[in-house]
């Protein structure tokens, strides 16, 4: 009996997911066919269905991967000594993702699909909770270490940050003149002032 090579299997799975993300960002979940994903990934339909039974399974895998990547990154940030600086670094990543047209479209497509599909909605809600909990951990940890001084309740500060994140992606999607990279210095200053961040120059 032929045994499966775990490393090769994982690489092929990742290649299919990357191809699917490109297709979904380009034409949306519903307008993307499995044939288009196969073409982008360079695999046969038989190979694709060996990994995923249908297109919805691919969509759910993409959403799950996005959440897993967020969880991993937040976990890395929480290991840093300066959690306020880590939070500002997090917003650098937000700006970078918002500046990437394909990444931005994919994130907004997931948000839209979450309102239409119960399973996608559940995964997206779990990702939203993970982000909220991660920001809460960063802010509360920074406050305990004297790196920020919250002037409003913790949950309100977290909600403000999540609104900022949503706003960055929405603005980037509707305003062609909006360049997320150009907002970095101003955004870091605003967040630093709102959270009363101490320590290094926030524009660094």
C-alpha positions as CSV (number, residue, x, y, z in Angstrom):
1,X,0.0,0.0,0.0
2,X,1.4,3.4,-1.0
3,X,2.1,5.6,2.0
4,X,1.5,9.4,2.0
5,X,4.4,11.7,2.3
6,X,3.3,14.2,5.1
7,X,5.6,16.9,3.9
8,X,4.6,16.7,0.3
9,X,0.9,16.5,1.3
10,X,1.3,19.7,3.4
11,X,3.1,21.5,0.6
12,X,0.4,20.6,-1.9
13,X,-2.4,21.6,0.5
14,X,-0.8,25.0,1.1
15,X,-0.3,25.5,-2.6
16,X,-4.0,24.8,-3.2
17,X,-5.0,27.2,-0.4
18,X,-2.7,30.0,-1.7
19,X,-4.2,29.5,-5.2
20,X,-7.7,29.6,-3.8
21,X,-7.0,32.8,-1.9
22,X,-5.8,34.5,-5.1
23,X,-8.9,33.4,-6.9
24,X,-11.3,34.4,-4.1
25,X,-9.7,37.8,-3.8
26,X,-9.8,38.3,-7.5
27,X,-13.4,37.2,-8.2
28,X,-15.1,36.5,-4.9
29,X,-16.1,33.2,-3.3
30,X,-19.2,32.6,-5.4
31,X,-17.8,33.6,-8.8
32,X,-14.7,31.5,-8.3
33,X,-15.0,28.0,-9.8
34,X,-13.1,24.9,-8.7
35,X,-11.7,24.8,-12.2
36,X,-10.2,28.3,-11.7
37,X,-8.6,27.2,-8.5
38,X,-7.2,24.1,-10.2
39,X,-5.7,26.3,-13.0
40,X,-4.1,28.7,-10.5
41,X,-2.7,25.8,-8.4
42,X,-1.6,23.8,-11.4
43,X,-3.4,20.6,-10.2
44,X,-6.1,18.4,-11.7
45,X,-9.7,18.5,-10.4
46,X,-9.1,14.9,-9.1
47,X,-6.1,16.1,-7.1
48,X,-8.1,19.1,-5.7
49,X,-11.0,17.0,-4.6
50,X,-8.5,14.6,-2.9
51,X,-7.8,17.4,-0.5
52,X,-11.1,19.1,-0.4
53,X,-14.6,17.6,-1.1
54,X,-16.1,20.8,-2.4
55,X,-15.5,24.6,-2.8
56,X,-17.1,25.4,0.6
57,X,-14.5,23.2,2.3
58,X,-11.8,25.3,0.6
59,X,-13.5,28.5,1.8
60,X,-13.7,27.2,5.4
61,X,-10.0,26.2,5.2
62,X,-9.0,29.6,4.0
63,X,-10.9,31.3,6.8
64,X,-9.5,28.9,9.4
65,X,-5.9,29.5,8.1
66,X,-6.4,33.3,8.4
67,X,-7.5,32.9,12.0
68,X,-4.6,30.5,12.8
69,X,-2.0,32.9,11.4
70,X,-3.5,35.7,13.5
71,X,-3.3,33.5,16.6
72,X,0.3,32.7,15.9
73,X,1.3,36.3,15.4
74,X,-0.5,37.5,18.5
75,X,1.2,34.8,20.5
76,X,4.6,36.0,19.3
77,X,3.7,39.6,20.2
78,X,2.7,38.5,23.7
79,X,6.2,37.1,24.3
80,X,7.8,40.6,23.8
81,X,9.0,42.6,26.9
82,X,7.4,45.8,25.6
83,X,3.8,45.0,24.9
84,X,3.0,48.6,23.9
85,X,5.7,48.5,21.2
86,X,4.3,45.1,20.2
87,X,0.9,46.6,19.8
88,X,2.3,49.4,17.5
89,X,4.1,46.7,15.5
90,X,0.7,44.9,15.2
91,X,-0.8,48.0,13.5
92,X,2.2,48.1,11.1
93,X,1.1,44.7,10.0
94,X,-2.5,45.8,9.7
95,X,-1.4,48.7,7.4
96,X,0.8,46.3,5.4
97,X,-2.1,43.9,4.8
98,X,-4.5,46.8,4.0
99,X,-2.0,48.0,1.4
100,X,-2.0,44.5,-0.3
101,X,-5.0,44.6,-2.7
102,X,-5.4,40.8,-2.8
103,X,-5.1,40.4,1.0
104,X,-7.5,43.3,1.5
105,X,-10.1,41.9,-0.9
106,X,-9.8,38.5,0.7
107,X,-10.4,39.8,4.2
108,X,-13.4,41.9,3.1
109,X,-14.8,38.9,1.1
110,X,-14.6,36.7,4.2
111,X,-16.4,39.4,6.2
112,X,-19.1,39.6,3.5
113,X,-19.5,35.8,3.3
114,X,-19.8,35.6,7.1
115,X,-23.2,37.4,6.7
116,X,-24.4,34.9,4.2
117,X,-23.1,31.5,5.4
118,X,-23.6,30.2,8.9
119,X,-20.4,28.1,8.9
120,X,-18.2,30.9,7.6
121,X,-19.9,33.3,10.1
122,X,-19.1,31.0,13.0
123,X,-15.4,30.8,12.0
124,X,-15.2,34.5,11.4
125,X,-16.8,35.2,14.8
126,X,-14.2,32.9,16.4
127,X,-11.5,34.9,14.6
128,X,-13.0,38.1,15.8
129,X,-13.0,36.9,19.4
130,X,-9.4,35.7,19.0
131,X,-8.4,39.2,17.9
132,X,-10.4,40.9,20.7
133,X,-8.8,38.6,23.3
134,X,-5.4,39.1,21.8
135,X,-5.7,42.9,21.9
136,X,-7.1,42.6,25.4
137,X,-4.1,40.6,26.5
138,X,-1.6,43.0,24.9
139,X,-3.3,46.1,26.5
140,X,-3.8,44.6,29.9
141,X,-0.3,43.3,30.0
142,X,1.1,46.7,28.9
143,X,-1.0,48.4,31.5
144,X,0.3,46.1,34.2
145,X,3.9,46.9,33.2
146,X,3.3,50.6,33.1
147,X,3.8,50.8,29.4
148,X,0.3,52.3,28.8
149,X,-2.1,54.3,30.9
150,X,-5.7,53.6,30.0
151,X,-8.0,56.5,30.4
152,X,-11.1,54.4,29.6
153,X,-12.2,50.9,30.6
154,X,-10.1,48.2,29.0
155,X,-12.9,46.8,26.9
156,X,-13.6,50.2,25.4
157,X,-10.0,50.7,24.5
158,X,-10.0,47.3,22.8
159,X,-13.2,48.1,20.9
160,X,-11.6,51.4,19.7
161,X,-8.6,49.5,18.3
162,X,-10.9,47.0,16.5
163,X,-12.9,49.9,15.0
164,X,-9.6,51.4,13.8
165,X,-8.7,48.1,12.1
166,X,-12.0,47.8,10.4
167,X,-11.8,51.4,9.3
168,X,-8.4,51.0,7.7
169,X,-9.5,48.1,5.6
170,X,-12.8,49.7,4.6
171,X,-11.1,53.0,3.7
172,X,-8.5,51.3,1.6
173,X,-11.2,49.4,-0.3
174,X,-13.2,52.5,-1.3
175,X,-10.7,55.3,-1.5
176,X,-8.1,55.0,-4.2
177,X,-6.1,57.9,-2.8
178,X,-5.7,56.2,0.6
179,X,-2.2,54.8,1.0
180,X,-2.0,52.9,4.3
181,X,1.8,53.2,4.4
182,X,1.5,57.0,4.5
183,X,-0.7,56.8,7.5
184,X,1.9,54.9,9.7
185,X,3.4,57.8,11.5
186,X,0.1,59.5,12.2
187,X,-1.6,56.3,13.3
188,X,1.2,55.4,15.7
189,X,1.0,58.9,17.2
190,X,-2.8,58.8,17.6
191,X,-2.7,55.3,19.2
192,X,0.2,56.3,21.4
193,X,-1.7,59.4,22.6
194,X,-5.0,57.7,23.1
195,X,-3.4,54.9,25.1
196,X,-0.8,57.1,26.8
197,X,2.0,54.9,25.6
198,X,5.3,55.6,27.4
199,X,8.8,54.7,26.3
200,X,10.3,54.9,22.9
201,X,9.4,57.4,20.2
202,X,6.2,56.0,18.6
203,X,7.3,57.1,15.2
204,X,10.4,54.9,15.4
